[in-house]
Amino acid sequence: MRFDILIRDVEVIDGTGAASYRADVGVRGERIAAIGQLADAGAGEVVEGHGHCLAPGFIDVHTHDDTNVIRAPEMLPKLSQGVTTVIVGNCGISASPVTLAGDVPDPMNLLGRAEDFRYPTFEAYATAVDAARPAVNVAALIGHTSLRSQVMDDFARPASRDEIEAMRQALRESLDAGALGMSSGLAYRNAFQAPMTEMQPLVAEVGAAGGVYTTHLRDEFAGLTDAMDEAFATARHGCAPLVISHLKCAGAGNWGGAPQALAKLEDAALDQRAHCDCYPYTAGSSTLDLGQVTDEIEIFITWSDPHPGQARRTLAAIAADWGLTLMDAAKRLQPAGAVYHNMSEDDMRRVLAHPLSMVGSDGLPNDPHPHPRLWGAFPRVLAHYSRDLQLMPLSEAIRKMTGLSAAQFGLIDRGVIREGAYADLTLFDLTTLEDSADYAQPIAAARGIELVMVNGTIGYRQGQATGERGGRLLRRRGRIDHRPSNDYPTTLEETP
């Protein structure tokens, strides 16, 4: 028996939530060929595991890496924390099917400048990703706001019947070409005026194709539960599985609301396939939104187009210097980016630990002073919340970033360690694992990630990228069942 790569003496955490076990893992080509006691087998390369943890490569279900996987295919912020697959196109914004000539609508500007939106079809985007040979796999959602940008010249109204039909056609073509599904960002001003009558026919296209619908809810503040009801109803009408993006109880007046929100998610999951994602921090990050300007929380400005010199300062300090109210200062700074310290630790922990939640970074790679989640989300869950605080067992934390994620997004043969699965693997030393990025110094690689393999190619080893990039565009294959899944409260082991 001979392998291309043999990883010896590791603690295998297989992504299903099952107990770990000690074994060797043999890789041949792009796939895992054997698991067991393989000390006598030959191999082109032997990796000594030293009893460290071997997990499926982490799947970041919530990213905004759409254009970065092409422009910066090394993908070091993700590869360095053990991520082997990124799901792009979240919050209603995607790089395709889009072409832009003028100003980039908010929040599509999180993805880049107008010249970065040059993919009129999903097929064009897929071709560009494969040509770039990114270091991680890429699977893509189609953004509702991006669809709007191609057919509407005024976002401050519902789409007309003809505009909805044009969006349906573009979405259908993208789904046929392998897009995972559609996302929405109904909280943002350029999608807020889209009623359920606009969303339902689009989500019905997703359901007909067997894709997934994800949503940045219309309200994550006082109207959270009503926004959740809207999302459940829209997905149920379209017969599409639902993922609520970065479920949170934002705003100081809403802290303590996680039990109610999670109970609502549990009730919905009895009748339809419904999950959420979560990042392990109590601050959010996005464009500077006037609707979130308040003196109840700290708002940190990360960039400003008209006033770049005010970046890396709090909005309160800027307003004081200018002699303006917070709102007037924010208006003067726009377009801009901000970090909002608007969540409670207890609420975040409850969502993160819940069996229906997955881990997503929601990192913004184009922000010059990004939120630390861009570089640190996955190690932070494993080291801080699982190892140190014992919020959840390590096997459950791994399930939330591998097997559960692969199942909900239809990534076949990924997210698990078993014979025949793709060799997307992350080796880490749990004793030294640590997220290094923080709010002051957010660009910092995690410690303790020993090796990262993507499709059988070692892309990262002991703190350094190898230069070998094994990622590709992952197209949707088959259908994701919209009916209630059996992974709550039990473990889901197989992609539907």
GURO-30370 format. One record per residue (C-alpha): residue number from 1; x negated, y negated, z; residue in three letters. Coordinates in Angstrom, 3 decimals. Example, Ala and Ser with C-alpha at 12.3 -4.5 7.8 and 13.67 -1.06 7.14 Angstrom:
% residues 2
- marvo, c1, c2, c3, tilo
- 1, -12.300, 4.500, 7.800, ALA
- 2, -13.670, 1.060, 7.140, SER
% end
This chain:
% residues 496
- marvo, c1, c2, c3, tilo
- 1, 0.000, 0.000, 0.000, MET
- 2, -1.438, -3.361, -1.033, ARG
- 3, -0.162, -6.925, -0.616, PHE
- 4, -1.132, -10.290, -1.974, ASP
- 5, -1.040, -11.707, 1.558, ILE
- 6, -0.848, -9.823, 4.850, LEU
- 7, 0.077, -11.748, 7.995, ILE
- 8, -1.050, -9.667, 10.925, ARG
- 9, 0.068, -9.526, 14.554, ASP
- 10, 2.883, -12.061, 14.751, VAL
- 11, 5.997, -12.464, 16.877, GLU
- 12, 8.730, -12.307, 14.240, VAL
- 13, 11.783, -14.518, 14.836, ILE
- 14, 13.885, -13.481, 11.883, ASP
- 15, 16.424, -16.328, 11.597, GLY
- 16, 19.512, -14.303, 12.531, THR
- 17, 19.470, -15.106, 16.237, GLY
- 18, 18.266, -11.596, 17.095, ALA
- 19, 15.521, -10.955, 19.636, ALA
- 20, 11.958, -11.393, 18.379, SER
- 21, 9.588, -8.482, 17.807, TYR
- 22, 5.877, -7.939, 17.164, ARG
- 23, 4.923, -6.881, 13.633, ALA
- 24, 2.809, -7.474, 10.538, ASP
- 25, 4.385, -8.995, 7.428, VAL
- 26, 3.241, -8.186, 3.903, GLY
- 27, 3.940, -10.535, 0.982, VAL
- 28, 3.794, -9.546, -2.650, ARG
- 29, 4.443, -12.233, -5.239, GLY
- 30, 7.250, -14.533, -4.064, GLU
- 31, 8.886, -12.108, -1.666, ARG
- 32, 8.442, -10.290, 1.591, ILE
- 33, 7.480, -6.749, 0.656, ALA
- 34, 7.154, -5.018, 4.025, ALA
- 35, 7.514, -5.618, 7.776, ILE
- 36, 6.033, -3.293, 10.376, GLY
- 37, 2.716, -1.908, 11.527, GLN
- 38, 0.632, -2.566, 8.419, LEU
- 39, -2.905, -2.693, 9.837, ALA
- 40, -4.199, -0.105, 7.347, ASP
- 41, -2.757, -1.827, 4.271, ALA
- 42, -4.948, -3.678, 1.803, GLY
- 43, -4.404, -7.303, 0.901, ALA
- 44, -5.861, -10.025, -1.266, GLY
- 45, -5.810, -12.276, 1.783, GLU
- 46, -5.335, -11.446, 5.463, VAL
- 47, -3.959, -14.096, 7.827, VAL
- 48, -4.591, -13.340, 11.494, GLU
- 49, -1.463, -14.310, 13.412, GLY
- 50, -2.931, -13.993, 16.919, HIS
- 51, 0.522, -13.275, 18.323, GLY
- 52, 1.894, -16.646, 17.194, HIS
- 53, 5.543, -17.054, 16.128, CYS
- 54, 6.481, -16.331, 12.521, LEU
- 55, 9.834, -17.762, 11.457, ALA
- 56, 11.592, -18.244, 8.148, PRO
- 57, 10.564, -21.582, 6.656, GLY
- 58, 12.740, -24.306, 8.106, PHE
- 59, 15.585, -25.623, 5.955, ILE
- 60, 16.176, -29.349, 6.369, ASP
- 61, 19.875, -29.581, 5.584, VAL
- 62, 20.031, -33.364, 5.757, HIS
- 63, 17.415, -35.293, 3.800, THR
- 64, 17.087, -38.311, 1.552, HIS
- 65, 14.067, -36.949, -0.307, ASP
- 66, 15.846, -37.047, -3.685, ASP
- 67, 13.283, -39.127, -5.549, THR
- 68, 10.332, -38.385, -3.274, ASN
- 69, 10.142, -34.733, -4.273, VAL
- 70, 9.294, -36.085, -7.734, ILE
- 71, 7.259, -39.190, -6.875, ARG
- 72, 5.406, -37.653, -3.892, ALA
- 73, 5.610, -33.891, -4.477, PRO
- 74, 3.098, -33.113, -1.719, GLU
- 75, 6.010, -33.669, 0.706, MET
- 76, 3.667, -33.797, 3.684, LEU
- 77, 6.225, -35.221, 6.156, PRO
- 78, 8.272, -32.053, 5.739, LYS
- 79, 5.628, -29.446, 4.980, LEU
- 80, 3.628, -30.438, 8.072, SER
- 81, 6.547, -29.627, 10.364, GLN
- 82, 7.247, -26.235, 8.834, GLY
- 83, 10.015, -27.200, 6.409, VAL
- 84, 10.069, -25.146, 3.210, THR
- 85, 13.402, -26.296, 1.717, THR
- 86, 15.037, -29.731, 1.657, VAL
- 87, 18.655, -30.380, 0.804, ILE
- 88, 18.965, -33.755, -0.896, VAL
- 89, 21.919, -35.879, -1.974, GLY
- 90, 23.409, -36.451, 1.485, ASN
- 91, 25.633, -39.294, 2.760, CYS
- 92, 27.177, -39.877, -0.648, GLY
- 93, 23.920, -40.925, -2.323, ILE
- 94, 22.003, -38.853, -4.853, SER
- 95, 19.514, -39.481, -7.633, ALA
- 96, 21.757, -37.812, -10.204, SER
- 97, 23.855, -38.039, -12.259, PRO
- 98, 22.783, -41.678, -12.203, VAL
- 99, 21.120, -44.341, -14.298, THR
- 100, 20.857, -47.919, -13.018, LEU
- 101, 19.704, -51.128, -14.629, ALA
- 102, 20.365, -53.843, -12.061, GLY
- 103, 20.447, -54.014, -8.278, ASP
- 104, 20.743, -50.696, -6.476, VAL
- 105, 23.995, -50.515, -4.485, PRO
- 106, 23.725, -50.055, -0.733, ASP
- 107, 22.915, -47.448, 0.618, PRO
- 108, 21.588, -45.941, -2.618, MET
- 109, 18.634, -48.296, -2.105, ASN
- 110, 17.441, -45.874, 0.582, LEU
- 111, 16.369, -43.588, -2.275, LEU
- 112, 14.327, -46.115, -4.247, GLY
- 113, 14.452, -48.917, -6.768, ARG
- 114, 16.488, -49.045, -9.972, ALA
- 115, 13.666, -47.429, -11.956, GLU
- 116, 13.864, -44.358, -9.710, ASP
- 117, 17.423, -43.647, -10.852, PHE
- 118, 16.809, -42.240, -14.306, ARG
- 119, 18.596, -38.900, -14.280, TYR
- 120, 21.911, -39.227, -16.175, PRO
- 121, 22.684, -35.549, -15.615, THR
- 122, 21.943, -33.028, -12.898, PHE
- 123, 20.093, -30.963, -15.490, GLU
- 124, 17.757, -33.904, -16.130, ALA
- 125, 17.074, -34.168, -12.401, TYR
- 126, 16.457, -30.427, -12.079, ALA
- 127, 14.003, -30.533, -14.976, THR
- 128, 12.123, -33.423, -13.358, ALA
- 129, 11.894, -31.605, -10.015, VAL
- 130, 10.500, -28.465, -11.616, ASP
- 131, 8.025, -30.508, -13.655, ALA
- 132, 6.790, -32.235, -10.478, ALA
- 133, 6.154, -28.857, -8.769, ARG
- 134, 6.968, -30.054, -5.244, PRO
- 135, 5.421, -28.360, -2.227, ALA
- 136, 8.881, -27.451, -0.906, VAL
- 137, 12.043, -26.076, -2.445, ASN
- 138, 14.762, -28.571, -3.349, VAL
- 139, 18.519, -27.976, -3.371, ALA
- 140, 20.803, -30.859, -4.268, ALA
- 141, 24.219, -32.250, -3.491, LEU
- 142, 25.936, -34.831, -5.689, ILE
- 143, 26.729, -38.107, -3.932, GLY
- 144, 30.210, -39.582, -4.125, HIS
- 145, 28.866, -43.162, -4.009, THR
- 146, 26.459, -42.278, -6.798, SER
- 147, 29.393, -41.033, -8.876, LEU
- 148, 31.224, -44.283, -8.129, ARG
- 149, 28.220, -46.312, -9.281, SER
- 150, 28.540, -44.871, -12.775, GLN
- 151, 32.236, -45.586, -13.366, VAL
- 152, 33.175, -48.576, -11.166, MET
- 153, 32.075, -52.213, -11.330, ASP
- 154, 33.805, -53.032, -8.047, ASP
- 155, 33.373, -50.797, -5.021, PHE
- 156, 35.786, -52.760, -2.819, ALA
- 157, 38.849, -50.841, -3.997, ARG
- 158, 40.040, -47.294, -4.628, PRO
- 159, 39.046, -45.724, -7.921, ALA
- 160, 41.637, -45.688, -10.673, SER
- 161, 43.037, -42.488, -12.126, ARG
- 162, 40.725, -42.760, -15.142, ASP
- 163, 37.716, -43.448, -12.907, GLU
- 164, 38.519, -40.437, -10.739, ILE
- 165, 38.766, -38.278, -13.836, GLU
- 166, 35.377, -39.536, -15.056, ALA
- 167, 33.842, -38.735, -11.672, MET
- 168, 35.425, -35.284, -11.713, ARG
- 169, 33.926, -34.576, -15.122, GLN
- 170, 30.422, -35.636, -14.051, ALA
- 171, 30.730, -33.661, -10.823, LEU
- 172, 31.994, -30.574, -12.655, ARG
- 173, 29.060, -30.678, -15.058, GLU
- 174, 26.636, -30.995, -12.145, SER
- 175, 28.221, -28.099, -10.279, LEU
- 176, 28.110, -25.961, -13.414, ASP
- 177, 24.385, -26.776, -13.684, ALA
- 178, 23.694, -25.576, -10.131, GLY
- 179, 24.341, -28.451, -7.716, ALA
- 180, 25.291, -27.172, -4.260, LEU
- 181, 28.338, -29.390, -3.871, GLY
- 182, 29.210, -32.992, -3.089, MET
- 183, 28.510, -35.364, -0.218, SER
- 184, 30.293, -38.523, 0.849, SER
- 185, 29.283, -41.526, 2.925, GLY
- 186, 32.658, -43.049, 3.714, LEU
- 187, 31.313, -45.259, 6.498, ALA
- 188, 29.336, -47.344, 4.009, TYR
- 189, 30.987, -50.378, 2.466, ARG
- 190, 30.566, -49.093, -1.099, ASN
- 191, 32.611, -45.971, -0.329, ALA
- 192, 34.804, -47.143, 2.555, PHE
- 193, 37.661, -48.142, 0.244, GLN
- 194, 37.908, -44.623, -1.190, ALA
- 195, 41.140, -43.108, 0.194, PRO
- 196, 41.930, -39.426, 0.557, MET
- 197, 43.718, -39.590, -2.795, THR
- 198, 40.333, -40.343, -4.385, GLU
- 199, 38.417, -37.777, -2.349, MET
- 200, 40.782, -34.837, -2.638, GLN
- 201, 40.510, -34.233, -6.410, PRO
- 202, 36.712, -34.474, -6.191, LEU
- 203, 36.485, -32.028, -3.297, VAL
- 204, 38.871, -29.748, -5.194, ALA
- 205, 36.223, -29.557, -7.938, GLU
- 206, 33.710, -28.522, -5.279, VAL
- 207, 36.038, -25.848, -3.953, GLY
- 208, 36.808, -24.500, -7.424, ALA
- 209, 33.073, -24.086, -8.079, ALA
- 210, 32.433, -22.413, -4.729, GLY
- 211, 30.296, -25.291, -3.456, GLY
- 212, 30.095, -27.143, -0.139, VAL
- 213, 31.430, -30.560, 0.904, TYR
- 214, 29.377, -32.613, 3.364, THR
- 215, 30.389, -35.966, 4.774, THR
- 216, 29.011, -38.919, 6.672, HIS
- 217, 32.306, -39.591, 8.397, LEU
- 218, 34.298, -42.755, 7.810, ARG
- 219, 33.859, -43.665, 11.493, ASP
- 220, 31.294, -42.337, 13.976, GLU
- 221, 32.359, -44.826, 16.661, PHE
- 222, 35.759, -45.268, 18.329, ALA
- 223, 37.569, -43.723, 15.357, GLY
- 224, 35.478, -40.534, 15.340, LEU
- 225, 38.264, -38.028, 15.982, THR
- 226, 40.543, -39.531, 13.320, ASP
- 227, 37.635, -39.467, 10.858, ALA
- 228, 37.031, -35.809, 11.689, MET
- 229, 40.702, -35.045, 11.013, ASP
- 230, 40.396, -36.744, 7.633, GLU
- 231, 37.341, -34.646, 6.776, ALA
- 232, 39.001, -31.388, 7.824, PHE
- 233, 42.121, -32.197, 5.796, ALA
- 234, 40.150, -33.195, 2.700, THR
- 235, 38.042, -30.024, 2.757, ALA
- 236, 41.064, -27.839, 3.490, ARG
- 237, 42.995, -29.375, 0.580, HIS
- 238, 40.070, -28.683, -1.747, GLY
- 239, 39.428, -25.154, -0.387, CYS
- 240, 35.816, -26.153, 0.266, ALA
- 241, 33.604, -25.390, 3.262, PRO
- 242, 32.788, -28.508, 5.287, LEU
- 243, 29.630, -29.798, 6.941, VAL
- 244, 29.927, -32.970, 9.017, ILE
- 245, 26.693, -34.907, 8.691, SER
- 246, 24.801, -35.932, 11.851, HIS
- 247, 27.771, -35.516, 14.169, LEU
- 248, 27.463, -38.147, 16.907, LYS
- 249, 29.375, -40.379, 19.297, CYS
- 250, 27.883, -43.737, 18.349, ALA
- 251, 28.244, -46.926, 20.335, GLY
- 252, 27.921, -47.338, 24.084, ALA
- 253, 31.689, -47.402, 24.534, GLY
- 254, 31.979, -43.922, 23.010, ASN
- 255, 29.293, -42.132, 25.005, TRP
- 256, 30.586, -38.996, 26.663, GLY
- 257, 32.783, -38.102, 23.703, GLY
- 258, 30.841, -35.041, 22.515, ALA
- 259, 32.972, -32.435, 24.345, PRO
- 260, 36.131, -33.740, 22.665, GLN
- 261, 34.485, -33.916, 19.232, ALA
- 262, 33.045, -30.414, 19.534, LEU
- 263, 36.371, -29.012, 20.713, ALA
- 264, 37.953, -30.501, 17.598, LYS
- 265, 35.254, -28.890, 15.442, LEU
- 266, 35.812, -25.525, 17.143, GLU
- 267, 39.569, -25.706, 16.567, ASP
- 268, 39.079, -26.536, 12.895, ALA
- 269, 36.594, -23.683, 12.485, ALA
- 270, 39.307, -21.202, 13.434, LEU
- 271, 41.186, -22.041, 10.236, ASP
- 272, 38.491, -23.169, 7.804, GLN
- 273, 34.734, -23.006, 7.371, ARG
- 274, 33.443, -26.049, 9.277, ALA
- 275, 30.014, -26.910, 10.675, HIS
- 276, 27.874, -29.958, 11.417, CYS
- 277, 24.254, -30.991, 11.446, ASP
- 278, 22.350, -32.902, 14.109, CYS
- 279, 18.960, -34.528, 14.616, TYR
- 280, 17.222, -34.392, 18.036, PRO
- 281, 17.079, -38.132, 18.773, TYR
- 282, 19.378, -40.750, 20.289, THR
- 283, 18.737, -43.392, 17.644, ALA
- 284, 20.050, -43.527, 14.103, GLY
- 285, 18.428, -45.180, 11.107, SER
- 286, 19.843, -46.614, 7.904, SER
- 287, 20.249, -49.897, 6.106, THR
- 288, 21.107, -52.910, 8.264, LEU
- 289, 24.893, -52.665, 8.598, ASP
- 290, 26.808, -55.690, 9.871, LEU
- 291, 29.438, -53.353, 11.272, GLY
- 292, 26.869, -51.966, 13.701, GLN
- 293, 25.480, -55.286, 14.895, VAL
- 294, 26.075, -55.634, 18.648, THR
- 295, 24.247, -56.754, 21.765, ASP
- 296, 25.082, -53.463, 23.523, GLU
- 297, 22.131, -51.589, 22.014, ILE
- 298, 18.633, -52.286, 20.723, GLU
- 299, 18.446, -52.743, 16.958, ILE
- 300, 14.959, -52.519, 15.499, PHE
- 301, 14.354, -53.943, 12.013, ILE
- 302, 12.140, -51.681, 9.879, THR
- 303, 12.138, -53.685, 6.628, TRP
- 304, 13.723, -56.752, 5.062, SER
- 305, 13.542, -57.746, 1.424, ASP
- 306, 13.994, -61.513, 1.920, PRO
- 307, 11.982, -61.662, 5.184, HIS
- 308, 9.356, -58.880, 5.145, PRO
- 309, 7.413, -60.600, 7.920, GLY
- 310, 10.226, -59.856, 10.382, GLN
- 311, 9.848, -56.083, 10.029, ALA
- 312, 8.939, -54.088, 13.135, ARG
- 313, 10.747, -56.490, 15.437, ARG
- 314, 14.052, -56.259, 17.256, THR
- 315, 17.028, -58.068, 15.820, LEU
- 316, 17.467, -59.857, 19.166, ALA
- 317, 13.935, -61.279, 19.035, ALA
- 318, 14.366, -62.411, 15.438, ILE
- 319, 17.709, -64.061, 16.225, ALA
- 320, 16.192, -65.853, 19.213, ALA
- 321, 13.299, -67.195, 17.127, ASP
- 322, 15.674, -68.439, 14.448, TRP
- 323, 18.183, -69.858, 16.922, GLY
- 324, 20.950, -67.773, 15.378, LEU
- 325, 23.520, -65.271, 16.571, THR
- 326, 22.738, -61.601, 16.016, LEU
- 327, 25.273, -61.478, 13.177, MET
- 328, 23.915, -64.547, 11.382, ASP
- 329, 20.346, -63.272, 11.732, ALA
- 330, 21.373, -59.902, 10.335, ALA
- 331, 23.033, -61.560, 7.346, LYS
- 332, 19.866, -63.539, 6.660, ARG
- 333, 17.720, -60.373, 6.823, LEU
- 334, 19.818, -58.322, 4.381, GLN
- 335, 19.072, -56.176, 2.502, PRO
- 336, 17.133, -54.574, 5.308, ALA
- 337, 16.648, -51.386, 7.275, GLY
- 338, 17.224, -50.739, 10.960, ALA
- 339, 16.922, -48.198, 13.766, VAL
- 340, 19.956, -48.245, 16.070, TYR
- 341, 19.566, -46.890, 19.619, HIS
- 342, 23.263, -46.090, 19.816, ASN
- 343, 23.673, -42.554, 21.223, MET
- 344, 23.528, -40.896, 24.628, SER
- 345, 21.097, -38.081, 25.361, GLU
- 346, 23.793, -35.874, 26.890, ASP
- 347, 26.059, -36.133, 23.839, ASP
- 348, 23.187, -35.398, 21.476, MET
- 349, 22.115, -32.329, 23.472, ARG
- 350, 25.643, -30.943, 23.475, ARG
- 351, 25.923, -31.230, 19.693, VAL
- 352, 22.426, -29.870, 19.099, LEU
- 353, 23.048, -26.784, 21.253, ALA
- 354, 26.469, -25.961, 19.834, HIS
- 355, 26.663, -22.714, 17.782, PRO
- 356, 28.263, -24.548, 14.836, LEU
- 357, 25.475, -27.115, 14.458, SER
- 358, 22.435, -26.973, 12.203, MET
- 359, 19.256, -29.050, 12.347, VAL
- 360, 18.676, -31.840, 9.831, GLY
- 361, 16.101, -34.609, 9.993, SER
- 362, 17.981, -37.370, 8.130, ASP
- 363, 14.537, -38.899, 7.617, GLY
- 364, 14.070, -41.898, 5.329, LEU
- 365, 10.791, -41.364, 3.454, PRO
- 366, 10.895, -44.741, 1.694, ASN
- 367, 11.129, -46.739, 4.911, ASP
- 368, 7.734, -48.376, 5.613, PRO
- 369, 8.266, -47.843, 9.356, HIS
- 370, 10.426, -44.721, 9.397, PRO
- 371, 12.339, -43.188, 12.274, HIS
- 372, 10.113, -40.490, 13.869, PRO
- 373, 12.600, -37.814, 12.800, ARG
- 374, 11.049, -37.918, 9.315, LEU
- 375, 7.880, -36.239, 10.637, TRP
- 376, 8.958, -34.665, 13.902, GLY
- 377, 12.536, -33.352, 13.980, ALA
- 378, 11.938, -29.599, 13.730, PHE
- 379, 8.959, -29.273, 16.110, PRO
- 380, 10.857, -31.498, 18.567, ARG
- 381, 13.786, -29.070, 18.662, VAL
- 382, 11.509, -26.075, 19.208, LEU
- 383, 8.976, -27.585, 21.604, ALA
- 384, 10.893, -30.175, 23.600, HIS
- 385, 14.469, -28.913, 23.647, TYR
- 386, 13.986, -25.140, 23.445, SER
- 387, 10.603, -24.448, 25.084, ARG
- 388, 10.408, -27.270, 27.626, ASP
- 389, 14.030, -28.043, 28.511, LEU
- 390, 15.456, -24.551, 27.819, GLN
- 391, 18.454, -26.119, 26.081, LEU
- 392, 18.753, -23.013, 23.905, MET
- 393, 16.753, -19.811, 23.343, PRO
- 394, 14.006, -20.010, 20.745, LEU
- 395, 15.777, -17.458, 18.537, SER
- 396, 18.907, -19.632, 18.535, GLU
- 397, 16.932, -22.788, 17.739, ALA
- 398, 15.325, -20.983, 14.792, ILE
- 399, 18.731, -19.714, 13.602, ARG
- 400, 19.987, -23.307, 13.508, LYS
- 401, 17.221, -24.311, 11.105, MET
- 402, 17.021, -21.171, 8.975, THR
- 403, 19.641, -18.401, 8.721, GLY
- 404, 22.682, -20.495, 9.592, LEU
- 405, 21.570, -23.248, 7.227, SER
- 406, 20.947, -20.878, 4.329, ALA
- 407, 24.381, -19.320, 4.809, ALA
- 408, 26.302, -22.590, 4.902, GLN
- 409, 24.599, -23.952, 1.799, PHE
- 410, 24.580, -20.719, -0.189, GLY
- 411, 20.796, -20.263, -0.369, LEU
- 412, 20.580, -16.590, -1.197, ILE
- 413, 17.638, -14.548, 0.167, ASP
- 414, 16.352, -17.481, 2.181, ARG
- 415, 16.432, -18.417, 5.847, GLY
- 416, 15.686, -14.888, 7.066, VAL
- 417, 12.677, -12.637, 7.475, ILE
- 418, 13.547, -9.285, 5.923, ARG
- 419, 12.192, -7.134, 3.155, GLU
- 420, 13.213, -8.567, -0.213, GLY
- 421, 13.783, -12.111, 1.017, ALA
- 422, 11.734, -14.943, -0.438, TYR
- 423, 8.453, -15.508, 1.370, ALA
- 424, 9.302, -18.924, 2.800, ASP
- 425, 7.525, -18.636, 6.147, LEU
- 426, 6.289, -20.844, 8.977, THR
- 427, 3.671, -19.688, 11.487, LEU
- 428, 3.398, -21.752, 14.666, PHE
- 429, 1.737, -21.638, 18.061, ASP
- 430, 4.541, -22.221, 20.541, LEU
- 431, 2.130, -23.093, 23.337, THR
- 432, 0.616, -26.056, 21.463, THR
- 433, 3.595, -27.032, 19.285, LEU
- 434, 4.478, -30.707, 19.683, GLU
- 435, 6.060, -33.474, 17.675, ASP
- 436, 3.540, -36.316, 17.488, SER
- 437, 5.669, -39.000, 15.835, ALA
- 438, 7.370, -41.580, 18.041, ASP
- 439, 9.116, -44.910, 17.500, TYR
- 440, 5.886, -46.898, 17.819, ALA
- 441, 3.778, -44.590, 15.614, GLN
- 442, 6.293, -42.685, 13.485, PRO
- 443, 3.917, -41.411, 10.790, ILE
- 444, 2.154, -38.514, 12.497, ALA
- 445, 1.967, -34.800, 11.732, ALA
- 446, 3.120, -32.343, 14.365, ALA
- 447, 0.646, -30.188, 16.275, ARG
- 448, 0.831, -26.419, 16.392, GLY
- 449, 2.019, -25.634, 12.841, ILE
- 450, -0.572, -23.067, 11.799, GLU
- 451, 0.603, -22.059, 8.311, LEU
- 452, 3.475, -22.776, 5.915, VAL
- 453, 4.267, -20.573, 2.916, MET
- 454, 6.723, -21.417, 0.124, VAL
- 455, 7.698, -18.687, -2.333, ASN
- 456, 4.598, -16.728, -1.382, GLY
- 457, 2.248, -19.718, -1.809, THR
- 458, 0.379, -21.052, 1.216, ILE
- 459, 0.917, -24.817, 1.069, GLY
- 460, -0.211, -25.841, 4.558, TYR
- 461, -2.808, -24.385, 6.896, ARG
- 462, -4.029, -25.589, 10.295, GLN
- 463, -3.089, -29.220, 9.889, GLY
- 464, -3.987, -29.636, 6.231, GLN
- 465, -2.174, -29.291, 2.923, ALA
- 466, -3.888, -26.716, 0.724, THR
- 467, -2.999, -28.461, -2.538, GLY
- 468, -1.068, -25.406, -3.707, GLU
- 469, 2.584, -26.294, -4.288, ARG
- 470, 5.060, -23.431, -4.528, GLY
- 471, 8.433, -25.180, -4.399, GLY
- 472, 11.132, -25.402, -7.041, ARG
- 473, 14.686, -26.567, -7.641, LEU
- 474, 17.138, -24.082, -6.128, LEU
- 475, 20.395, -23.867, -8.048, ARG
- 476, 23.625, -22.680, -6.474, ARG
- 477, 24.248, -19.001, -7.161, ARG
- 478, 27.617, -17.485, -6.407, GLY
- 479, 30.260, -18.956, -4.129, ARG
- 480, 30.422, -20.093, -0.522, ILE
- 481, 33.636, -18.847, 1.078, ASP
- 482, 35.766, -21.688, 2.453, HIS
- 483, 37.560, -19.412, 4.880, ARG
- 484, 36.508, -19.294, 8.552, PRO
- 485, 33.053, -17.766, 8.908, SER
- 486, 32.170, -15.071, 11.405, ASN
- 487, 29.060, -16.864, 12.626, ASP
- 488, 30.918, -18.519, 15.473, TYR
- 489, 30.480, -17.417, 18.152, PRO
- 490, 28.532, -14.499, 16.659, THR
- 491, 25.432, -14.659, 14.449, THR
- 492, 25.677, -14.833, 10.673, LEU
- 493, 23.028, -12.615, 9.130, GLU
- 494, 23.739, -12.657, 5.427, GLU
- 495, 24.393, -15.349, 2.870, THR
- 496, 27.997, -15.026, 1.689, PRO
% end
